[in-house]
Amino acid sequence: MAFGNAKTVRTTSERVARRQERTRTEILDAAWQVAADHGIAGLSLREVAARVGLRTPSLYSYFASKHDLYDAMFAAGNRALISHFEALDQPADTHERARAYLRGFVDFCVADPARYQLLFQRAIPGFEPSPESYALAEQAYELAVRAPLAEIGVTDQAAVDLATAVGAGLAAQQLANDPGGDRWTRLVDRAADLILDHAPRRTP
């Protein structure tokens, strides 16, 4: 009898945990929708709660604070970036692959302005990602920037920094001045060539 009761409690607990996780996912999806409508800094917990049919205080059962919700969004954004690069076509030529990765990074940025603001700009006063979320950002950085450049012998940190600055800068210009167009994104390959042609290379 005691075993049966324990099993029932465990099953109920698992069911509650699954329901809570589903609700967390719904809240996170709603938060991205609100951010898309109002910008990442315009995220309103009241509007997020309304979109999932909750009262605002009920959100704190799922996220301890607004920054906790931002942290979950930051982690989700970096997981999406990792998945984006894992699915990217990889040309056999290493130079072309480096160009493709820079192009892939800029494309990812301009696809979602709110996500770009959260991941690559300090748009939220006082927000710092948790160590767990920041570890995902470091994983994405290694996959998207350092590894493809290292394959062609570019390991100089200044050159790596230049690549990230150029990619983020082209995305920022595109989002700010020609949203939906290609005035700056069409410059990605040219910018990649300039970086790769002048970056110091490690001798094999």
N, C-alpha and C positions, 0 to 999 in steps of 0.2 A: 504493500500500500504506500509506503514512504517513497519507494522508487517511482511509482506512478505519479505521485504528487510532484516530485522533483522534475519528472519529464514534462509534466503539464506546465510548470512554472517556466522551464527552459524554453518550451515551444512558444509560450506567450511572450516571453522576453525577446525572443528572436523576431517575432511578428511585430512587436512594438519598435524594435530597432530598425527593421526594414521600412516601416511606415515613417519613422523619423528621418531616415536617409532619403526616402522619396520626397518628403516635404523639404528637406534641405536642398535637394536638387531643384525642386520647383522654385524655391526662393532665389537660388543662384541664377536660374534662367530668367526670372523676373527682374533681378537686379541688372543683368546685362541688357534687358529690353529697356529699362528705365535709363540706364547709362547711354544707350544708343539714342534715345530721345532727347536727353538733356545734357549729355557730356558726363564724363566720369565724376567730375567734381560736383555735378548736380544731382547725384544719387540721393533719393529721398526714401527713408525707411517707411514712411507713411504710404508712399505710392507703391513701394515694393509689397508691403503687407496687403494693400488693397487688391493688387493683381493676383495674389494667391488666396484671397478670401480670409485673411487673418486680421486681427487687431494689431496695431504696432507693438504693444508690449509683448504679444505672443512670439514675436520674432526672436526675442532674447532667450527663448527656450531652445533655439536652434543655433543662434550666433550671439556670442557674449556681448558684442558691441558692433558699431558700424565699422570700425577698423577690422574687426574679426571677419565681417562679411567681405570687406575689401581684400583681406588676406586670402580668403577662399577664392575670390575672383582672380587674384594675382597668381595663385597656384594653378587654377584652371587655364588661365591664359598661357602660362608657360608649358603646361601639358599639351595644349593645342599647338604651340610653336614646335615642340619636340616632335609631335605626330606629323606636322606639316613637313618638317625636314626629313623625317624617316620615309615619307612617301614621295619625296622629290626625285624626279629622274636624275640619274647621275651619269653624265657623259664619261666615256672612257678617258678622254683627254683631261688631264688634271687641271690645266689652265681653264678649259671650258667648264669644268666642274666648279671651280672657284667662282667663275662668272655666274653660273647657274644658282649657286648658293646665295650670292649677293642679290641677285634678281629675286630669288625666292623669299629672302628676308624683307625686301622692300614691298613685294606683293602682299606678304602677310601683314605688314604694318598698315598699308593703305586699305586693306579689306575691312578693317574694323577700327575706326578712329578712337572710340572709347577704350578699346583694348590696348591700342598703341599708347594712349595717354597714361594708362595705368602701368604698363610694363616698362615704358622707356622714357617717361617724363615724371618729374616730381610734382604731380598735379594735386595731390592730396596733402595738405599741411599736416605734419605730425605723423603721417603713416610710414611705418617701416614694416616690410614683410617679415614674417617669422622665419627662424632658421630653416624650418622644413620647406617653406615656400621658396626661400631664396636659394636653397640647394637645387631646386628645379630650374631656376633661372641660370645658375652656373652650369647645369647640365645642358641646357639649351644653348648657352654661349659656346661651350666646348664643341657641341655638335654642329652648330650653324656657322661658327667663325673660326675658331682656332684649328680644328681638325682639317677642314678643307684647305686652309692656307698652309698648314704644316706639310700637307701632302706635296706641295710644290716648293717646299723649302723655305717658306716665309714664316719665321718664328720670332722675328724682332717685334717686341711688344709695341713699339711706336707704330709699326706698319699695321699690326692687328688693330690698334686703337683707331688708326686712320680709316681702316675699312669699316669699322662699326660707326664711326662718326659720319662718314660719307653716306652709308646706307640709311642711317636714322635721319640725316639731314635731307636727303632726297625725299624720303617719306614725309617728313614734316612740311617741306615746301609743296609737295603734291597735295597734301591734305588741306593746307592753309590757303593755297592760291589757285588750285585747279582741281577741286574735288570731282571725282568721276572722270577726269581727263587723263592725259598721259604726258603732259609737258615735261615733268621731271622724271617720271618712271622710265621714259624712253632713253634717258641718259645713263641708265644703270650700267649697260655693257661698256660704254665709253669710259665711265668712271672706274669700273673694275679694271679695265686695261691700263689706265693711267697708274693705278695703285700697283698692279702686278708688275708692270714694266719697270717701275722705279724702286720697288721694295727690295731691300737687301735679302739675298738668298743664302740659306745655309749650304755650305759645300757638302755634297754627298760623301 
